[in-house]
């Protein structure tokens, strides 16, 4: 299973390169990936396999996969039809199709994500694949991004399915917590009961129904017809829309008897079957006819698999297979019609059956299976469905009769729109000669016709081989409880009975309804009886926009003091009220451990008070920095030298960045521009300080057991092979947190640079060779090359000499911190900060040209390389079968160097080091070098050097 996922991931990465080299023919070799994966599925059919990879057990996020009969059926559809669709793409698209390589990559990735979805046993992993298919569907539906219709359809599908997916995630969490496990196999073995579990089931069903376009969340599927036809043939016939059907079928053995299950699934499924079937009779676009027909069929399918009966499950999974085959074939037929005639409007097509008899025959085969005509697989599944509904013990007799009558009515509509599709696409329509679109059509190639022909013939062959299909599909059905009629099996002939009579009624009534289609077409309601779902969707978006605008206009008035005051008032009131109402813990405090702490605290308080009254901005920043340095001193006094070192470095670097920003601001604040009164501000500041102090005191006194921090030194050494607890936490035990934080740092650096550069992003800082004047030392000693380009009025020779002497020492110290950090104070973060301060010193002494001479590399490349090292450490661990970001220890004894012990977490730490250095370089390049260039340009400064 893991090999199948990796194969699709690799193929998705290589797909753009293959398409660039081979053009549209690249889809042919790419189709071999899902085809080979299908071979693996066939080889392992009938077996049950499981895969467990420990990843994040504390979050129940281990990778658990399970291959059983249901997964095999769905995988065969996903991979088999996926391979055929890729072959179809090789003739559907032209070589000059825009973004064809990206499209190929997305299709391959989608096939892999769907395989991961149907084989996931962990609900959280299933949700991950679920949302991955949502994102890929958004990209595929919006392939023609230049078209407004495609953008709207893609966004609509994304919003609807993502909203349903979020509800499903909450349902998964509820079921996982109530059931004590996030494994589907565990929950099915011992299903949780109770009202809370019922809520979880409803939320999961919301996600499934939205994915499978069930009423009232059906409207996104017809809109998604703006996608290229291969997307419709794959996602909207065989793959994505089947995800919800699969989830209901997967959970039915354990949850079909829960109170909200059948009333939700059956009611909405039957409503979809009727409403969408009726809408298909009013559409003139062939793809829309199939789209509404798909919604109708999906309602039928989810009703069958949701009944929770063995016979209904067998009929349901049979119809899932039949639907995937005939609907994918019909979508491909429509694609060929559109490709050869330039239209899909049935009013512009006449005599196409005469001009393209092979294409007509293919469509007839697929439509016959859709209508449920013998001897096709659609007929076999429809017979099984009628028999299962008529005899099921899962429904009471009145409900059973109502469901059966509704299914018969929906099936009549299915026959009608099946005939209408064939007539609309290939009929003569009382015209003596072909329509202009048909007259100007060009012939479709044999490979273009081969794929839908294979699927159409496959539906016929599967119907004739009904006993073989029964052996392949019945193992899943046997996982559900059986009633009195548990011996049902798939066959073309079950003798005369109620199902056969109802089938004859369905076919005859459907044909009569089509004959009366002109009368039916006049039944156009000006206002649909249940409203227009698209208009409801648009109204919902407008309402959300209005609410967000009003809410934002109320809370975000463009005043920074007001926004900050709102946040701080909430911080004071909410915790304080809850503390007063719900806390009975006493507070015991010691103001200080030693007089030195008291002295440092007085200095910090004095600096904070002075910062509030200081008008000079630079002085205020320095006073605020005193508070930061004071925290560092307290860390050092309490035995945390690593935290103290990091605090000192961060505070110093922050001070430098403030100075760079303050260069563009007036030296002093203007009291006339101040907003509000000082007394309320002071009161609020005191309240915030008191609240934080009280909360901290209560939190410390609420502890009733030994803190976990007492176990960290031993855990750091035994789990992370390091003695520096802080660094081991950062790069090993809590490395996921660090990976998220450095990713945020990277985004912040990019954002700052983008705000400063505005129009275009500059690469490296300028070098001396890029200067507008020639630099000649004239025999004099040059300590820093960039210093020769500084205005003599701002140049400091003492600073240049000092920098030249100190810079190498700082860099060596930076490297020492990096290597020693796992067992002593330091680490990649501290080392990166030290290197960053060295770069700051070099910039302050030599200017922007000296910065370019020191590091002639784009900061973005350094940031990217650092992220590659950090994220790569996580991926390599997974590939080696170990938990993500887990560490291994390498020990070796070398001559001269002696015994060396290295932990692989050092590579993660190297990524942290590079990201910090890149961040500092990006800040200096944007807030420093770029602003210097603008100042020079405005003042027209020209430096002349003898």
SVG drawing of the C-alpha trace seen along z (x, -y; Angstrom):
<svg xmlns="http://www.w3.org/2000/svg" viewBox="-48 -69 98 87">
<polyline fill="none" stroke="black" stroke-width="0.4" points="0.0,0.0 2.8,-2.4 4.5,-1.6 1.4,-2.5 1.2,-5.9 4.9,-6.6 4.6,-5.6 1.9,-8.1 3.7,-10.8 6.9,-10.3 4.9,-10.2 3.1,-13.4 6.4,-15.1 7.9,-13.9 4.7,-14.4 5.5,-18.0 8.9,-17.0 7.5,-14.1 4.8,-16.2 7.4,-18.8 9.5,-16.1 6.6,-14.2 3.7,-16.5 0.2,-15.0 1.6,-11.5 3.2,-11.7 -0.2,-10.6 0.4,-7.1 3.5,-6.2 1.9,-8.0 -1.1,-5.8 1.1,-2.8 1.5,-4.0 -2.2,-3.4 -2.3,-0.4 0.6,1.2 -1.0,0.3 -4.2,2.0 -2.1,5.1 -1.1,5.0 -4.8,4.8 -5.7,7.7 -2.9,9.8 -3.9,9.2 -7.7,9.4 -9.4,11.5 -6.7,10.9 -6.7,8.6 -3.6,6.5 -2.7,3.8 0.1,1.3 1.1,-0.5 3.7,-3.3 4.1,-5.0 4.1,-8.8 2.5,-10.9 0.8,-8.4 0.1,-11.1 -2.1,-12.8 -3.6,-9.5 -1.9,-10.3 -0.2,-7.0 -0.4,-6.0 -2.7,-2.9 -3.9,-1.5 -6.1,1.5 -6.7,3.4 -9.9,5.5 -12.7,6.4 -14.3,2.9 -11.0,1.2 -10.1,3.6 -13.4,2.8 -12.9,-1.0 -9.2,-0.8 -9.9,1.2 -12.3,-1.6 -10.0,-4.4 -6.9,-2.9 -8.4,-1.1 -10.6,-4.0 -7.9,-6.4 -5.5,-4.7 -8.1,-4.7 -8.8,-8.4 -5.1,-9.2 -5.0,-7.3 -8.1,-9.3 -6.3,-12.5 -3.5,-11.7 -6.1,-12.3 -8.4,-14.8 -5.8,-17.5 -3.5,-19.1 0.2,-19.7 -0.3,-23.4 -2.8,-23.0 -1.8,-25.5 -0.6,-24.0 -0.8,-20.5 2.1,-19.2 0.5,-20.6 -2.8,-19.0 -1.1,-15.6 0.5,-15.9 -2.8,-16.8 -4.5,-13.8 -1.9,-11.4 -1.8,-12.9 -5.6,-12.7 -5.5,-8.9 -2.9,-8.4 -4.9,-10.5 -8.1,-8.5 -6.2,-5.3 -5.0,-6.5 -8.5,-7.6 -10.1,-4.2 -7.2,-2.3 -6.9,-4.5 -7.9,-2.9 -7.1,-5.9 -9.9,-8.4 -7.5,-11.4 -5.3,-10.1 -8.5,-9.4 -9.5,-13.1 -6.0,-14.2 -6.5,-12.3 -10.1,-13.5 -9.0,-17.2 -6.2,-16.5 -8.7,-15.3 -10.7,-18.4 -7.8,-20.7 -6.8,-18.7 -10.4,-18.8 -10.4,-22.6 -7.3,-22.7 -8.6,-20.3 -12.1,-21.9 -10.5,-25.3 -8.0,-24.2 -9.3,-26.8 -8.5,-29.6 -8.9,-32.3 -12.7,-31.5 -14.9,-33.1 -17.2,-30.0 -14.3,-27.7 -13.1,-29.9 -16.7,-30.0 -17.2,-26.3 -13.9,-25.5 -14.5,-27.8 -18.0,-26.6 -16.9,-22.9 -14.1,-23.8 -16.3,-25.7 -19.1,-23.2 -16.9,-20.1 -14.5,-21.8 -17.3,-22.9 -18.6,-19.3 -15.1,-18.0 -14.7,-20.2 -18.0,-19.0 -16.8,-15.4 -13.5,-16.1 -15.4,-17.1 -17.5,-14.0 -14.4,-11.9 -13.0,-13.4 -16.2,-12.8 -16.4,-9.2 -12.7,-8.7 -12.9,-10.1 -16.2,-8.4 -15.1,-5.1 -11.6,-5.2 -9.9,-4.7 -9.5,-6.5 -9.2,-3.3 -12.3,-2.5 -11.7,1.2 -11.9,0.8 -15.0,-1.4 -16.8,1.1 -15.9,3.9 -17.3,2.1 -19.4,-0.9 -19.9,-3.7 -23.5,-4.4 -25.3,-7.4 -26.4,-10.8 -22.9,-12.1 -22.0,-9.3 -25.1,-10.1 -24.0,-13.7 -20.7,-12.4 -22.4,-10.2 -24.5,-13.1 -21.4,-15.2 -19.6,-12.5 -22.7,-12.0 -22.6,-15.7 -19.1,-15.4 -20.0,-12.3 -23.2,-13.8 -21.4,-17.0 -18.7,-15.1 -21.2,-12.9 -23.3,-15.9 -26.4,-14.8 -29.3,-17.3 -29.1,-20.0 -25.4,-20.1 -25.8,-18.8 -25.5,-22.1 -21.7,-22.1 -21.6,-19.1 -23.5,-20.5 -21.4,-23.6 -18.2,-21.5 -19.0,-20.6 -16.9,-23.7 -13.9,-21.3 -12.3,-19.5 -14.2,-16.3 -11.5,-13.9 -12.0,-15.5 -15.7,-14.9 -15.2,-11.3 -12.9,-10.6 -13.7,-12.8 -17.4,-13.1 -18.1,-9.6 -15.6,-7.1 -13.6,-8.7 -14.3,-11.9 -18.0,-11.7 -17.7,-8.0 -15.8,-9.1 -18.9,-9.8 -20.5,-6.6 -17.5,-4.7 -17.5,-6.3 -21.2,-5.4 -20.5,-1.9 -17.5,-1.6 -19.3,-2.8 -22.6,-1.1 -21.7,2.3 -21.2,0.5 -23.5,-2.5 -26.4,-1.7 -28.5,-1.0 -27.8,-4.3 -30.8,-6.6 -30.0,-9.3 -28.4,-7.1 -31.2,-5.8 -33.5,-8.8 -30.7,-11.0 -29.2,-8.8 -32.3,-7.4 -34.4,-10.6 -31.7,-12.8 -30.7,-10.0 -34.2,-9.5 -34.8,-13.3 -31.6,-13.5 -32.7,-10.7 -36.0,-12.4 -35.1,-16.1 -31.9,-15.6 -33.6,-13.1 -36.3,-15.6 -33.7,-18.4 -31.9,-16.2 -35.0,-16.3 -34.8,-20.1 -31.1,-20.4 -29.9,-20.9 -26.1,-20.6 -25.1,-16.9 -22.7,-17.3 -25.4,-18.8 -27.8,-16.0 -25.1,-13.6 -24.3,-15.8 -27.9,-15.8 -28.1,-12.1 -25.0,-11.6 -26.6,-13.4 -29.7,-11.2 -27.6,-8.0 -25.5,-9.0 -28.7,-9.5 -29.7,-5.9 -26.3,-4.5 -26.1,-6.2 -29.6,-4.9 -28.6,-1.3 -25.4,-1.3 -27.0,-3.2 -29.8,-0.7 -27.4,1.5 -28.7,4.8 -26.5,7.5 -28.6,7.7 -28.8,3.9 -25.1,3.6 -24.5,6.2 -26.8,4.3 -25.3,1.0 -21.7,2.0 -22.7,3.6 -24.4,0.3 -21.2,-1.6 -19.2,0.5 -21.8,0.2 -22.2,-3.5 -18.4,-4.2 -18.2,-2.3 -21.2,-3.6 -21.0,-7.2 -17.3,-7.5 -17.9,-6.2 -20.8,-8.6 -18.7,-11.6 -16.0,-10.5 -18.5,-10.2 -19.6,-13.8 -16.0,-14.9 -15.5,-13.3 -18.7,-15.0 -17.6,-18.3 -14.1,-17.7 -15.3,-16.8 -18.3,-19.0 -17.5,-22.0 -20.8,-21.8 -22.6,-19.9 -26.0,-21.5 -28.6,-18.8 -30.4,-21.5 -27.4,-21.8 -26.8,-18.1 -28.7,-16.1 -27.8,-13.0 -24.7,-12.5 -25.5,-8.8 -25.3,-8.4 -22.0,-10.4 -20.4,-8.6 -22.0,-5.1 -19.2,-3.7 -19.5,-6.5 -23.3,-6.1 -22.9,-2.3 -20.6,-3.1 -23.0,-5.6 -25.9,-3.1 -24.0,-0.4 -23.3,-2.8 -26.8,-4.3 -28.4,-0.9 -26.5,0.0 -27.5,-3.3 -31.1,-2.7 -30.9,0.8 -31.6,2.8 -30.7,6.5 -28.1,8.0 -26.0,5.1 -24.5,4.8 -26.8,1.9 -29.7,4.3 -28.1,6.8 -27.6,4.2 -31.0,2.6 -32.7,6.0 -30.7,6.7 -31.7,3.2 -35.4,3.8 -35.3,7.2 -33.2,5.9 -35.6,3.0 -38.7,5.1 -37.5,7.8 -35.2,5.9 -35.9,6.3 -34.0,3.0 -37.0,1.0 -40.6,1.2 -43.2,2.3 -44.7,-1.2 -41.2,-2.7 -40.1,0.1 -43.1,-0.4 -42.4,-4.2 -38.7,-3.7 -39.5,-1.1 -42.0,-3.4 -39.6,-6.3 -36.8,-4.2 -39.2,-3.0 -40.1,-6.6 -36.5,-7.7 -35.6,-4.7 -38.3,-5.8 -36.7,-9.2 -33.3,-7.4 -34.7,-5.5 -36.2,-8.7 -33.0,-10.8 -31.0,-7.9 -33.1,-7.8 -33.1,-11.6 -29.3,-11.6 -29.1,-9.1 -31.8,-10.9 -30.4,-14.4 -26.8,-13.5 -27.4,-11.1 -31.0,-11.4 -32.3,-13.0 -34.8,-15.3 -37.0,-15.4 -34.3,-17.1 -33.6,-15.9 -29.9,-16.6 -27.2,-16.9 -27.0,-20.1 -24.1,-22.5 -22.1,-21.4 -22.3,-17.7 -21.6,-18.6 -18.3,-20.2 -17.2,-17.6 -14.0,-15.6 -13.5,-12.0 -12.3,-10.7 -9.2,-8.6 -9.3,-4.9 -7.5,-5.5 -9.9,-8.3 -12.8,-5.8 -11.1,-2.8 -11.4,-3.9 -15.1,-4.6 -15.7,-1.5 -13.8,0.6 -15.9,-0.7 -19.2,-0.3 -18.3,3.3 -17.1,3.9 -20.6,3.1 -22.1,5.7 -19.4,8.3 -19.8,7.8 -23.6,8.2 -23.1,11.5 -20.6,12.6 -22.9,11.8 -21.9,14.9 -18.2,13.9 -19.1,10.3 -21.0,11.9 -17.9,13.8 -15.9,10.6 -18.4,8.2 -20.2,10.4 -17.3,10.5 -18.0,6.9 -21.8,7.5 -21.2,10.3 -19.8,7.8 -23.3,6.5 -26.1,8.2 -28.5,10.3 -32.2,10.7 -34.4,13.6 -33.5,13.3 -29.7,13.5 -29.1,15.9 -29.5,13.4 -26.8,13.5 -26.1,11.6 -27.5,13.2 -29.1,12.2 -32.2,14.3 -33.9,14.9 -37.2,16.0 -40.5,14.1 -41.2,12.0 -41.7,8.6 -38.2,7.2 -38.7,8.3 -42.2,6.9 -41.0,3.6 -38.2,3.5 -40.6,3.9 -42.7,1.2 -39.7,-1.1 -38.6,-0.5 -42.0,-0.9 -42.9,-4.0 -39.6,-5.6 -40.0,-5.1 -43.6,-6.5 -42.4,-9.5 -39.7,-10.2 -42.3,-9.9 -44.3,-12.6 -41.1,-14.6 -42.5,-17.6 -45.4,-17.8 -42.8,-17.3 -40.6,-20.1 -43.5,-22.5 -43.7,-21.9 -41.3,-24.7 -41.8,-26.3 -40.8,-29.9 -39.7,-29.3 -38.5,-25.8 -40.7,-24.3 -37.8,-23.8 -35.9,-27.0 -32.7,-27.4 -29.7,-25.9 -27.3,-28.2 -29.2,-31.3 -29.2,-30.0 -25.4,-29.5 -24.9,-33.0 -27.2,-34.5 -25.3,-32.7 -22.0,-34.1 -23.4,-37.6 -24.8,-37.3 -21.4,-36.1 -19.7,-39.0 -22.1,-41.5 -21.7,-40.1 -17.9,-40.0 -17.9,-43.6 -20.1,-44.8 -18.2,-42.9 -14.8,-44.1 -16.1,-47.6 -17.2,-47.5 -14.0,-45.9 -11.4,-47.1 -11.8,-50.9 -8.3,-51.5 -7.0,-52.7 -4.2,-50.6 -4.7,-51.9 -8.4,-51.0 -7.7,-47.5 -5.0,-46.9 -7.3,-48.1 -10.0,-45.7 -7.7,-42.8 -6.2,-43.8 -9.6,-44.5 -10.7,-41.0 -7.5,-39.6 -8.3,-41.3 -12.0,-40.6 -12.5,-37.1 -9.8,-35.3 -10.6,-37.4 -14.3,-36.6 -13.7,-32.9 -11.1,-33.0 -13.5,-34.6 -16.3,-32.2 -14.6,-28.9 -11.4,-28.9 -11.0,-27.9 -7.2,-27.4 -5.2,-29.4 -2.1,-31.4 1.2,-31.1 4.0,-33.4 7.6,-34.2 8.5,-37.5 12.1,-36.5 14.6,-33.8 17.6,-36.1 18.2,-39.8 19.8,-39.9 16.4,-39.0 14.8,-41.8 17.4,-44.3 17.1,-43.1 13.3,-43.4 13.5,-47.0 15.7,-47.9 13.2,-46.3 10.3,-48.1 12.1,-51.4 13.0,-50.9 9.4,-50.1 8.1,-53.2 10.7,-55.3 9.7,-53.9 6.2,-55.1 7.2,-58.8 10.1,-58.9 9.5,-61.0 12.6,-59.9 11.9,-56.7 15.4,-55.3 15.6,-55.8 12.2,-54.1 13.4,-51.1 16.5,-50.8 14.6,-51.0 12.2,-48.3 15.3,-46.2 16.5,-46.6 13.4,-44.6 14.4,-41.9 18.0,-41.8 16.6,-41.7 14.6,-38.5 17.9,-37.0 19.6,-37.7 16.8,-36.1 17.0,-33.0 20.7,-32.8 20.3,-33.2 17.7,-30.4 20.0,-27.9 18.8,-28.3 22.0,-29.5 20.6,-28.3 17.5,-30.4 19.5,-33.4 21.9,-33.2 19.0,-33.0 17.2,-35.9 20.3,-38.1 20.8,-37.3 17.2,-37.9 17.0,-41.1 20.1,-42.4 18.9,-41.5 15.5,-43.0 17.1,-46.2 19.1,-46.4 15.9,-45.8 14.1,-48.6 17.0,-50.9 16.8,-50.1 13.1,-50.9 13.5,-54.1 15.8,-55.6 12.7,-56.3 10.7,-57.9 11.1,-61.2 13.4,-61.0 10.7,-62.0 7.0,-61.4 4.6,-64.3 2.3,-64.6 -0.3,-66.4 -0.9,-63.3 -1.6,-61.1 -5.0,-59.5 -7.1,-59.1 -6.4,-59.9 -3.3,-58.7 -5.0,-57.8 -7.2,-55.0 -4.2,-53.7 -2.2,-53.6 -5.0,-51.9 -5.4,-49.3 -1.7,-48.6 -1.7,-48.1 -4.7,-45.8 -3.0,-43.7 0.1,-43.4 -1.9,-42.4 -4.0,-39.9 -1.0,-38.2 0.7,-38.1 -2.4,-36.7 -3.0,-34.1 0.6,-33.0 0.4,-32.7 -2.8,-30.7 -1.5,-28.5 1.6,-27.7 -0.4,-27.0 -2.9,-24.9 -0.2,-22.2 -0.9,-19.2 1.6,-16.8 5.3,-16.8 5.9,-18.9 6.9,-17.1 9.9,-19.3 11.6,-17.1 11.6,-14.2 12.9,-16.3 16.7,-15.9 16.5,-12.2 14.1,-12.2 16.4,-14.5 19.4,-12.1 17.6,-8.8 15.3,-9.9 17.3,-12.7 20.8,-11.7 21.6,-15.2 22.2,-16.9 20.9,-20.3 17.2,-20.0 16.1,-23.1 17.9,-22.2 16.8,-18.6 13.2,-19.8 13.5,-22.1 15.1,-19.7 13.8,-16.3 11.0,-15.9 9.0,-18.9 10.5,-19.2 7.1,-19.5 6.5,-22.8 9.9,-24.1 9.2,-23.1 6.0,-25.1 7.7,-28.1 10.6,-28.3 8.0,-28.0 6.3,-31.1 9.6,-32.8 10.2,-32.2 6.8,-33.5 7.3,-36.6 10.7,-37.3 9.1,-37.0 6.2,-39.3 8.5,-42.0 10.6,-41.9 7.5,-42.1 6.2,-45.1 9.5,-46.9 10.3,-46.1 6.7,-46.5 7.3,-46.2 9.8,-43.5 12.0,-41.4 15.7,-42.1 18.1,-39.2 21.4,-39.6 22.7,-42.9 24.8,-44.9 28.5,-44.2 31.3,-46.7 31.6,-45.8 28.0,-47.0 28.8,-50.5 28.2,-53.4 31.8,-54.6 35.1,-52.9 36.8,-52.1 40.5,-52.7 42.3,-52.3 45.3,-54.4 47.8,-52.3 45.9,-52.9 44.8,-50.1 41.2,-49.1 39.7,-47.3 36.3,-46.8 35.8,-47.0 32.3,-48.4 33.5,-51.1 35.2,-52.9 31.8,-53.7 30.4,-55.2 30.0,-58.9 33.1,-60.1 30.9,-62.0 29.3,-58.7 32.3,-56.5 34.0,-55.2 37.5,-53.7 37.5,-52.5 34.3,-50.5 35.7,-49.1 38.9,-47.9 36.9,-46.4 34.5,-44.7 37.4,-43.2 38.9,-41.8 35.7,-40.6 33.7,-39.2 35.8,-36.0 35.6,-35.4 31.8,-35.8 31.5,-33.4 33.7,-30.8 31.6,-31.3 28.5,-30.8 29.8,-27.5 30.8,-26.5 27.2,-27.2 25.8,-25.2 27.9,-22.1 27.9,-22.2 24.2,-23.0 23.0,-19.4 24.9,-19.0 25.8,-22.6 24.3,-26.0 23.8,-26.9 22.2,-25.2 21.2,-26.1 19.0,-29.0 21.6,-30.6 24.3,-29.9 22.2,-31.5 21.5,-34.5 25.2,-34.9 26.0,-34.7 23.2,-37.2 24.6,-39.7 28.0,-39.3 26.3,-40.2 24.6,-43.1 28.0,-44.4 29.5,-44.0 26.6,-46.0 26.7,-48.8 30.4,-49.2 30.7,-48.8 27.2,-49.6 25.1,-47.8 28.0,-47.1 29.9,-45.3 26.8,-43.2 26.9,-42.0 30.6,-41.3 30.1,-39.3 27.3,-37.1 26.9,-37.2 23.9,-34.8 20.2,-35.6 18.6,-35.4 15.6,-33.5 17.9,-30.7 19.4,-30.4 15.9,-30.3 14.7,-27.7 17.8,-25.6 17.2,-25.7 13.6,-24.6 14.7,-21.8 17.1,-20.5 14.5,-20.7 11.6,-19.2 13.9,-16.7 14.9,-15.4 11.2,-14.6 10.7,-12.9 13.9,-10.8 12.8,-9.4 9.5,-8.3 11.2,-6.7 13.4,-4.7 10.3,-3.4 10.8,-5.5 8.5,-8.2 8.8,-11.6 11.8,-13.7 13.0,-10.8 16.8,-10.9 19.5,-8.3 22.9,-8.4 26.2,-7.9 29.3,-7.2 32.8,-6.9 36.4,-7.1 38.8,-9.0 42.5,-9.7 43.3,-13.1 39.6,-13.9 39.0,-11.0 35.5,-9.7 32.8,-11.5 29.1,-11.2 26.7,-12.8 22.9,-12.8 21.0,-13.1 18.9,-15.9 21.9,-18.1 20.7,-18.3 17.4,-19.6 19.3,-22.1 21.3,-23.0 18.1,-24.0 17.2,-26.2 20.6,-27.8 20.3,-28.6 16.8,-30.0 17.8,-32.3 20.8,-33.5 18.6,-33.9 16.0,-35.8 18.6,-38.3 20.1,-38.7 16.6,-39.3 15.8,-41.9 19.2,-43.7 18.7,-43.5 15.1,-44.9 15.0,-47.3 18.7,-48.1 20.3,-47.9 17.2,-48.7 16.2,-51.7 19.8,-52.9 19.6,-52.8 16.4,-54.8 17.9,-57.4 20.9,-57.7 18.7,-57.9 16.6,-60.7 19.6,-62.7 21.6,-62.1 24.7,-61.2 27.7,-60.5 30.8,-59.1 34.2,-59.9 37.2,-58.1 40.7,-58.9"/>
</svg>
